[in-house]
C-alpha cells in the first residue's frame, strides 16, 4: 500500500476512493510544525496569581508535550506511531482528532477522522445499550433515522443479545467495548485513529475488529495506529513514526523504526544518547546499525552478500553476536546455599558467547555449579521464558534420563543444554537451576531466574508470529 | 448531517477571530445543526435524573405537587401574608402565586447551579470525541423548561381546583419565557466556560443564587419595597420576569410591556455575549479538563 502513495500515477487511481480534490489530493493528513505546550505550575494558586500579573513575572514552567512535529500521511497509508509513555503520542492523536488545539503549527486533515481513542467514552452507564447507540450515533453526527436504518446491523455486530436493552452499567467490560466498537465501525470516515483500543474483547471479537480494519484499509482508508507493541506495528503498518519526549525522531519503514525503538528501550541512558546523536547526525540506518552493535564493515559484507544471493534462505553473516549494551536483567536468585550457579552464558555453534541470536539456529546454554556441601539426587535444569513470563520450554536432567545420585563437595560441575532456537523474534530470558533432595524433599540448592536476557532476530525469509517458529515450508498452487 | 466525504479540516494554532461567532444567525445555524444531538441530550437530562427509580418521570410531577401543598399549608395556616393585588385574595391564592414565582426562578437557578460543573463533569466529551460542547447548557435549559412545564400543569390544576379559572392572559406565557430563556442560556454559557478554569465559580454561584432569591421579588411583591429601592430591584432582570409570570398567570394582566421589551433585549445581548465567550474559550478546555 505504501507504494500506492509513493508512486503518483497509482495515487491518481486512488483518488476516487479518497474523494479528495484540488492540489494535495493524495495527502490526507498534513502536520506542519505542530507543537503543544502546557503551563506547569508548582502550586495551583500560582495559576491564579499569573492571571493577575499580566506577564510581569513568570510563575510557570513550560512543558512541551510535542515540539515541532511535521509529517504527511498519504491516502490509503497505514502509519504506526510508537514511543515510550509520555512521548507525546496521545497528544498528537488528540490534536489530529481535533479535540486538542496545538500551540504552534497547524494540521490539515482532508476527510473525516474517527478516533478510537477510548471506546465507549460517550456512553452513559445509566442508559441501555440501545439508548447509548442512539446517543453515540448522534455524537458522530447521525440523525435518528440514519441510526434506525443501521441499528440491526450494529446490534448484530456487537452480538450482545438481550443485553442491548439493559443499562450499560450492567455490562461486562468486554460487552461494553463490543458495543462501542460496533457503533464506531459504522461511522463513515476517511481516517481512522486507533490508540491500542483493539487489545480488548475476546479473540473472536478481536479478529472481527481486525477484519473491519482491513476492509477499511482495502477501501482506501487511512489508518494511524498507536501501539507499544512493535509486532503489531510491523504487521499492520508500512511506515512508522517514533516519538520521544515530544520530538519526532524517526519517520521511516516500520521495521527500521521499531528496531531503533527497541534499541532505545533496551539500552542505558548513555547508550541511548549515543544512538540519538547518531540518528541526528547520520540518519536512521546508521543509528540502527550502531544500536545493533554492528560495525560498518560487517554490514557492508552483509549487504553485498544480500545482493549476490537474494534468494538465500538464511542471512549470511553474522547470525548472532554479543551486545554488551543489552541491559543487565533484574535477576532473582534463591536457594539453600549448598551450591552456587556461576558463569551462565549462551554460546553459538562456533563457541562464541552471544546474546543477540537468530531464530532457528542452535545454541548452547551453559552454566557451572559449585557444590559447597554434599548433595543427594541432584538435577540440573533450565527454562526459556518470553518477556511476558510465559514458559517456552523447560529442560531438566532427570527428564533427559541423566541422574546424579550423590555428589560429594567440594565439586565444580558444568551443565550444557543445547537447543534449537525455534522461537519467533523477540526478547527472551533464560533461567538456571539446580535441585537436590534434602530431608526427603526436593528443593532448589540454587536458582537464578532471568539470569540471561537475549534478543532473537528473524532470519531473512521468515517472519512468523506467535511464539514458536516451526520452520515452515509453504506451497500454494493453482489446482484448476 | 451525515459525514461529508471530502471536507478539509484545518486545526491551527492561530487564534480564532471572536467575531465569527458574534452573529445571531450563525449561532442559531450552529445550534440547529446539532438539533438531533440536542434533543437526545435533553431527553437524557430529563430522564437521567430519575433513571433507575421506580416512579421515574412521575417524580417530576410529584416534587412540585408536594412543594405546592407545603406552601399552601404554610402560607394559608401559619403565615398571614398577602400580595395586595386584589382585596379578596385568599390564602390559597397567596400560595399559588408564590408557587408561580418559584417556577420562573427555579428555571434560572437550575440552569445556573449546573452550569459551572457542566463541562468539567464530562471530560470524555472534551477530550475523547469532537463534540459540540455548546449544546450542554442548552440541554440543561431544556430539562429545566420541561420541569417548569410540569410544574405549570400542577399550578393550572391548583388554579382550577381553588380559583376555578385560569386567566386568558396565560397565552402570553411563551413571550414571558423568552427573556428568561435568554438570560439562562447566556449566563450558563458564561459560567460553564469559566467554571472549567476557575473551579471556585461553582461555590460562588451557589451563594449568589441564594442572595438573588431574596433580592428578587419572589416571596414578596415588588410594591412592598420602598419606592427608592424599587428601581434598583427592577434593574435585576429576573424581577421583571417573575412579575410578568405572576401578572399573566395569576392576575389576568398583560406583561409590563416596556420592561418586558427592555429585559428581552438585554437577555438577547447576554445570550450572544455568553455564546461568543464560550466559543472563544472552548478551544482551551482540553488543556485544563
Interface residues (C-beta under 8 A of the other chain):
Chain A: X19 X20 X21 X34 X35 X38 X48 X94 X95 X96 X97 X98 X99 X100 X101 X102 X103 X104 X105 X106 X107 X108 X109 X110 X111 X112 X113 X115 X117 X118 X121 X122 X124 X126 X127 X131 X134 X135 X138 X139 X140 X141 X142 X143 X144 X146 X167 X187 X188 X189 X190
Chain B: X1 X2 X3 X4 X5 X6 X7 X8 X9 X10 X11 X12 X13 X14 X36 X37 X40 X41 X44 X48 X51 X52 X124 X125 X126 X127 X128 X129 X130 X131 X198 X283 X284 X286 X287
